[in-house]
Amino acid sequence: MTLRSILTCTTITLILGVAAPSIAADTAPTPAAYAQQTDVYAMPVGDLEIVSLSDGTVPQNLHKLLTGTTAAEVDDLLKDAFQVNPVDFH
């Protein structure tokens, strides 16, 4: 064997030794990642993936929306929940 053939075999062996595990890792099946992003919610249901999108919020004046109560009572409940009127709903 010549020095050139030894170096060639060594190089090929090193390349395959380093690349083979990474190639195998790339082709291995991985579970779907369901990381939540802002305003995009994905959840697997059987073989389907259900995606819900939100395009923003809608401010609601609870003093007008809630009937049978007073504005002071609504404000007290909002204060307990660290909210103020109007409340943004998704």
C-alpha positions in Angstrom: 0.0 0.0 0.0 1.2 3.4 -0.8 1.0 6.4 1.5 -1.6 8.0 -0.8 -4.0 4.9 -0.5 -3.5 4.8 3.3 -4.4 8.5 3.5 -7.4 8.1 1.2 -8.8 5.1 3.3 -8.2 7.0 6.5 -9.9 10.1 5.2 -12.9 8.1 4.0 -13.2 6.3 7.3 -13.1 9.5 9.2 -15.7 11.2 7.0 -18.0 8.2 7.3 -17.4 7.9 11.1 -18.3 11.5 11.7 -21.0 11.9 9.1 -22.9 8.6 9.6 -24.2 9.4 13.1 -25.4 12.8 12.0 -27.1 11.4 8.9 -28.8 8.8 10.9 -30.0 11.4 13.4 -31.4 13.5 10.7 -33.4 10.7 9.2 -34.7 9.3 12.5 -38.4 9.9 13.0 -39.1 12.6 15.6 -42.3 13.4 17.4 -44.0 16.6 16.2 -43.1 19.6 18.3 -46.0 21.6 19.4 -44.3 24.7 20.7 -46.8 27.5 21.2 -46.1 30.7 19.3 -47.8 34.0 19.8 -51.4 33.9 18.5 -50.9 30.4 17.0 -52.0 27.3 18.9 -51.6 23.8 17.5 -52.7 20.5 19.1 -52.7 17.0 17.7 -56.0 15.2 17.6 -55.4 11.6 16.4 -53.8 11.9 13.0 -54.9 15.5 12.5 -53.2 18.7 13.7 -55.7 21.3 14.8 -54.5 24.9 14.5 -56.1 27.9 16.0 -55.1 31.5 14.9 -55.8 34.7 16.7 -55.5 38.0 14.9 -55.7 40.3 18.0 -58.0 41.4 20.8 -61.3 43.2 21.1 -61.7 45.7 23.9 -65.0 45.2 25.7 -66.7 47.7 28.0 -68.0 45.5 30.7 -70.1 48.2 32.2 -72.3 48.0 29.1 -71.9 44.3 28.5 -72.8 43.0 32.0 -76.4 43.6 33.1 -78.0 43.2 36.5 -75.0 44.6 38.3 -73.4 48.0 39.0 -70.3 49.6 37.5 -68.8 49.7 41.0 -69.3 45.9 41.5 -67.8 45.2 38.1 -64.8 47.5 38.9 -64.3 45.7 42.2 -64.2 42.3 40.5 -61.9 43.6 37.8 -59.6 45.0 40.5 -59.4 41.6 42.1 -58.3 40.1 38.8 -55.8 42.9 38.2 -57.8 44.2 35.2 -59.3 47.5 34.3 -62.3 48.4 32.1 -62.4 48.1 29.1 -61.0 44.5 29.1 -59.3 43.1 26.0 -60.7 39.7 24.9 -59.0 37.3 22.5 
